[in-house]
């Protein structure tokens, strides 16, 4: 499994975006929902992911999808 960050464009990003839209953790997630899951990891995706990370206590909440966030999701979302 690869890490995801700004500039990536693939189906994994789309899945992450759909998850963030569903979780709806803040203004960036709401803005992402208005745009929709585009498969492109840009500014909105990063901001929505950072909101989610901050809300659930993932540190640092920088909006990158790597091992820490992946482990959190594996433990809390089956």
C-alpha positions in Angstrom: 0.0 0.0 0.0 1.4 3.3 -1.0 1.2 6.6 0.9 -0.9 9.3 -0.7 -0.2 13.0 -0.8 -0.7 16.1 -2.9 -0.4 15.5 -6.6 -1.4 11.8 -6.6 -4.3 10.8 -8.9 -5.7 7.3 -8.7 -8.5 5.1 -7.5 -7.0 5.0 -4.0 -7.4 8.8 -3.7 -11.0 8.5 -4.9 -11.7 6.0 -2.1 -10.1 8.3 0.4 -12.1 11.2 -0.8 -15.4 9.2 -0.6 -14.5 8.3 3.0 -13.7 11.9 3.9 -17.0 13.1 2.4 -18.9 10.4 4.3 -17.2 11.3 7.6 -17.8 15.0 7.0 -15.5 16.3 9.7 -15.4 20.0 8.8 -15.5 22.8 6.3 -12.9 21.3 4.0 -14.8 18.0 3.9 -18.0 19.9 3.1 -16.2 21.7 0.3 -14.8 18.4 -1.0 -18.4 17.0 -1.0 -19.5 19.9 -3.2 -16.7 19.1 -5.7 -17.0 15.3 -5.4 -14.5 12.5 -5.5 -12.2 13.5 -8.3 -9.4 10.9 -7.8 -7.0 13.9 -7.6 -5.2 14.6 -4.2 -5.2 18.4 -4.1 -5.6 21.2 -1.6 -9.2 20.2 -0.6 -8.3 16.6 -0.1 -5.3 17.5 2.0 -7.4 19.9 4.1 -10.2 17.5 4.6 -7.8 14.7 5.6 -6.0 17.1 8.1 -9.4 17.9 9.6 -10.2 14.2 10.0 -6.7 13.5 11.5 -7.1 16.4 14.0 -10.6 15.3 15.0 -9.6 11.8 15.8 -6.2 12.6 17.4 -3.8 11.6 14.7 -0.6 13.6 15.0 0.8 15.2 13.1 -2.4 16.3 11.3 -0.7 17.4 8.1 -3.1 15.9 5.6 -0.9 13.2 4.2 -2.1 9.6 4.1 0.7 7.4 5.4 1.4 4.6 7.9 -0.1 6.4 11.0 -3.4 7.2 9.3 -3.6 3.8 7.6 -3.0 2.1 11.0 -5.7 4.2 12.6 -8.2 3.3 9.9 -7.3 -0.4 10.1 -8.0 -0.4 13.9 -11.1 1.7 13.9 -12.9 1.1 10.5 -13.4 -2.5 9.5 
